[in-house]
Amino acid sequence: MLSDSDEENVSIPPFRLTKPTLLENFIFGDGRGIHVVNIDLVPTTDFHFKSLSKGAKKICEHENSAGGNSEISEAFSFEIFARWKKARLDKTEKELFNLLKPDPILDYVFIINNIKVGVSVTRAIKFLKWCPNKFSGQVTEKDAKALLEKKLNSISASCQKNTGLNIRLWEKQILHVWVRNEETAGIVFRVAKQLLNDHTYNTLVVISKAEGANFIFSNNFNHLQDWYVHTIS
């Protein structure tokens, strides 16, 4: 697991969290988003769609999306914070779109201890050009930099809109990046650290490794069921 200190991990079934203090300082204190936190998905026998929180299930519902094909990755992103500190879903992507349209927007907002946090979710992955449901090759540093710069700039633009509102929709923001393997996690980690140190992004980057969890990247509920069956077989 990649980290920048020797702080111990904590388990939030079915997730493994590295650097819980950094995450807590960012959300509950005045910590800035110049750190990267790892939260990995860990297969367990009791983790399936029916076990998701009410907020995660709501994110999965198509009518709460503002387009795209990423409801599952966004729902499981929220599920991490719901299981970590009992976060509540405050705004879905569709609700944010209606308030801040046109783009850019965030994917959802959660509340912990009356603190509202906006989250943008992305997947660091390559698909075959001729078959968008098939994964292809290893993500490079160039790929990661292009993805993270695009997402961080989009978050900054959303924050400018949020600042101009009479009542802000969120107070802090997180970029949540799903990766398929340790190699990609390392690449995203290095690129994120460089970007956060070189620019004025006040955003925390969370990296989640989800090896074998193809449903996160394909947005296919059948893949989610297959993964669940595999863990209990």
MOGI-V779043 format. One record per helix or strand. SS is the DSSP state (alpha for helix, beta for strand). FROM is the first residue (numbers start at 1). TO is the last residue. If there is no record, write none. Layout:
# MOGI-V779043
SS & FROM & TO
SS & FROM & TO
This chain:
# MOGI-V779043
beta & 10 & 12
beta & 15 & 18
alpha & 20 & 28
beta & 36 & 41
alpha & 49 & 51
alpha & 54 & 60
alpha & 62 & 64
alpha & 71 & 85
beta & 88 & 91
alpha & 93 & 100
beta & 108 & 112
beta & 115 & 123
beta & 127 & 128
beta & 131 & 135
alpha & 141 & 163
beta & 172 & 179
alpha & 182 & 198
beta & 204 & 209
alpha & 214 & 218
alpha & 221 & 232
